Amino acid sequence: MIEEHPPLNKLDEAVIQYDKIDSLVIGIFYMIGCAGLVFLVYWFDWPIIFAILSVLITLLVFCVDYFVLPYLRYKSIRYEVHPTYLEILKGVFFRKREIIPIERVQQVSIEDGPLSRRHHVQIVEIQTAGTGHQVPLLLEEDAQALKAQIMDLIKEVQSDV
Amino acid sequence: MYNKQRLNKGTLFTKCFKRMTTLVVPLSIYSFIGLTDGEFLEMFLIMLAVFCVVLLLGTLIDLIKYLRTSYYIENNRFILKSGLFIKKEKDIQVSRIQSIDTSETLAHRFLNITKVTIQTPGKNILLDAISIEQLEEITKQLNLLNTTIEVKNEDELTTDALAEQARLSKKKDEGNLIYQLSLIDIIKLTVLNISVIRSFIAFLLAGSFISNILIDFAFEQTNNLLNTSVLLLILVILSTLAAIYLLGAIFVIFKQYQFSVFLTDKQLKIKRGLLETNSQTIVLENIQSLEEQQNWLMKWFGYTTLSLSIATDENEDEDDDKNEESGNGKVILFPLVKTDQLASLMTACFPNYLFEPADLITPKRSIRRFIQFRLLFWVIATLTMSILFWSYAWMIGLIFILLNLLFGYRSQRLNGYKLSDNELTIQVAQRFSVKKIYIPRGRILNLQIKQNPFLKKAGLAKAVFFSAQGQLSQDTELKFIEESNAFELFNWFKPEGSERNEY
């Protein structure tokens, strides 16, 4: 039921590539951690099974994060700006559908990092008086359009909180 | 418009007094540690020296702060300049000022000065110590610029001779007195407040843990001694509990003494305190949500408590000076009120609210979901503790497991909601109490509907409402309700004026 009449806007397929590279970068840190653990096993003469398990788990996590999750994430995120509210549907396993009234929005910002900038991918952050919401993995033009759309609507409403 | 003014010199004394009261207890404890070593005097003198140095340094900092702090009114703005090394300037628009609240500690009262908070819906300005004349001048100036500000009547703020008379006239100036806690009520509050009992249980558990595990481990040779003096141990625990309760009760009496709520057209004013008096103003239209909380003991005796949430953009300048209860945006309005009197009080204060009772809609198949993970945790924790540390740990574990089962049952029985055109009532069971929250639709920040594959298979979902509270938000979650109920809430919350996708 949470999937019925989902918000209209989907992510662009191009973001999968960025998400995979992001997973690859995170994977490098996993591997450094794993190498550290293997070293500890060798250094303290712990049972070799710990080293094997840590390598296997790291590989499994990396494979899932690189080969599976980017596609699932791409498919899971939907958003739509209605005249009076913003609707976001996201979450691969734990699905979450939320409504944010435009009159409650206090700030819209765009975030990117060195890697995402290279791939023209941005995150739109929406702040209300106490809560924050993200629409991740948007192409630059989509992010700017979403921000402009929300900002235009904010101008039309007045609220004290 | 209004010349630059300094705070009253008394601020040095009030801050010094505050520092002394905070330092005396820990330093005394440290110096008394010396008693066990037989070096009390030496330890005491060292601590006294430390105390004096800290006090001197603190006073020096306060002096610099005092010299660098000034306030004035210019171009319809109230400006406060302060800062130890970096000069900070804080200004608020006079037209946005909603109220000028005052509070007085013992030190303030001794010097006949007052602590003032100038409140707006966002920023607040705190003036730690100003004289009554300065306050009169500020209120006069601000009144000229903004006629809607609620300030104290000048009669209240004159000399000592008029103080009593002013106190008598205060009540009628501040609106209708709608609620007041008597001393008996405060004592009842100390008994009915479940947090006191919870701290008792925690102390009891900690006490038994210490006596049964740590002492056993550390001093195995004293086992026999412990066994023979069980009665003494029980007596010590009981008298400690009584002492804790007594201290807690005295603290509550000092804090809540003459707790009174006054109602005007637009505002609620709360006054309380014996040694440190406190006055707080809440603008009715800024209230975000109302919360009625009733623990099982209160329910038994027919009492309940009501609090409200307000939004603030920031805390006051100094953490230790901010109002304890409004610091997180939650203000207790009626700490203890008869259940049958609450409805009339709520209607008098908040005529726009409907206060509809919640429909209890959580399906029976949700019970296990409320308890399963906690149950697993407690079973594992109990088994581990029983096997590894203390063979009787299962008894305590069993209590927690039973409480957990009870919580699951209560959650299923008591959780629910009610929708009206512009208001939402949510009722949620907690471990020892039941919480009813009333939120106007326009005050809800956002709504989330959550589901995972297991819940989807069972046709269940969770709904979370967020409303502003303090600088952050409070979330109220209705767990494991029918999918159809979750989407009834979803469709209800969709703001008007948009095309609706009805599910």
Interface residues (C-beta under 8 A of the other chain):
Chain A: M1 I2 E4 H5 H82 P83 T84 Y85 G91 F93 F94 R95 K96 R97 E98 I99 I100 P101 I102 E103 R104 T128 A129 G130 T131 H133 D160 V161
Chain B: P121 N286 Q288 A311 R443 I444 L445 N446 L447 Q448 I449 K450 Q451 N452 P453 K456 A461 F466 A468 Q469 G470 Q471 L472 S473 E483 S484 A486 F487 F490 F493 K494 P495 E496 G497 S498 E499 N501 Y503
